[in-house]
């Protein structure tokens, strides 16, 4: 249940108590279970704070830039440092208020100070003609803004940091002169947020906006790091795409199984952004590998990739994360995660591995679709509609690749469409029966 639903429920409880629909004990239990943490900012508060800070910062820069050429160097340095000093005083006052500080004011203070930090770096660099390029500027701006996340516990500053390190890592993906100049630095930069997280296991749920941005940053940053790991090994900025596809699927598999404490009021782990995004990436890459034209280069460099620390690190994480998933009987996620292992199984065929991989991946996806349906029918956590969609898409794809006549293909498409609609109707009726039984 999200925060808006919890607030609505808490507003209704007094009326339900007066009407005798709930006892006092039941109402108290619901209040305790659905308590809303107002200290954590919502998306609207983050957006309002960000817009306000951005407008103020842009206005200050515009006013200063109007007469910039008429200012002496000391005056320019004053204009560079004065906004930073003012925002630091503002942040210090918010810290003094402690628990009385409003969430959106704290977010605004953090963003204003982050913007003032970036402006100060840019102005000083311009005054002294220090040169450099934008990735270096972004890198140091992010490092100097990182303490704002810890001290002010700012979600907006954390989002800015997550987006920034992802952009920097993607730009550095093919830098292979040294690991600390490449995207392999992304996991280290990500550890900079460790003091901000509420602990392990998580004691409370992070905001949905922060979860989504964090997931997208992880996917982009780790994909760039996988790219850099291959570039550094090959001592070249040219990376074999086939080897990257397998590293990306393996990385997505580890992210998919990442342990995450479920909300006590909801068991829908599949709704977590790190599950949906990494699961979609893994399914998309696996489905593409089922086509021979796409998978032709996947196995050519796989033996070389298996000697790299990144590959073994991901395999180790997949194995470690699979253990709690097995204990929690998360068979659907384990089934999706296992798609990254098909290329390894294909290697066992030796010289015939290349033509076998597309069919092996097709059978793997078909088995996964059946598993997702069977799990739901057996009363476990499955995803029958996703399973049926996988099966339908596989049949259609294989029909397009086949040499059957248009008549046969058309009849197959009609049959698959009718079966899909019938299955959807059946699952909708079963869902209504479950809801009626719980009322």
C-alpha angles and dihedrals in degrees: 000000000000126000096263091054091047091052091050091050093050090050092053098048098082091052092047090050092052091049091050094243091123134030120232091252092051091048091050091050091051091049092052093046095047100037112153118226103220091181089075113078121236126226092262091053092049092049093047092048092047094049093047093048092045093051093048092047093047091048093052092049091048093050092048093046092053093076098018096126092054094057124094121231095261090050090049091051088050091054089048095053102031097072089047091051092048093050090048090054089048091051092047091054090052091051090052090056090059114178091004090067114110115237097231092047090052090050091049092050092051094048093045090053092047091051092046089051092053092046091049092052092048095047095047090048090051094046094053096032092236094165122199131137133272097262090059091047092049092047095055092039090056094047092050091047095048096085088062088067092055100039100040096027087226118180091194092055089047090052090049090050094048093050092044097052090046092052091046092048094049089051091050095045096110098038104116104167093096136353093239090059092049136073089267084087090068096089089050091050089048090056087063087078093055095102089053096058114093094238140278119308091031112254093201139011118270116230116278092238091054091046092052095047091044091052094049090046091050093050094048096040097046092045089053090047090053088051091051092048090059093042092053091048093049093039089227140097088228110092126190105245094212093059090049092052091060093045090050092050090047091049091048089049091056091047091049092057094044106139111247127176109242123229110258091230096049136044096187097118090160088070092066110108094233089057098045098042098042090042091053092049092048093048093045094050092044092050090049089051089058087072113082094218091058099041098046093100099036097090099035094081098023096102090054091047090053089065092059123100091227092061094047091044091054092046090051092050091048090053094046095045091046091063097067089039089057091048090051091045093235092162096158093058091044090052093052091045092053090067089084090065097061095088089054090053090049090057089067088070091066114201092006093056096098098063092036096057098073092051092043090052090047091053090045092053091045091052090048092053091051090047093053090053096044093049091057093046089050092054095255129121104281139139109233097176092051089048092050090047091052092051093047094048091048092051092048092047093050091048091055090051094047128089096232119133121265090251093058092044091050093050091049091051091051092048092048092048093051091047091049093051092046091050091049091052091048093051091047091054092048090050091052090050091052091049091049091049092054094050 
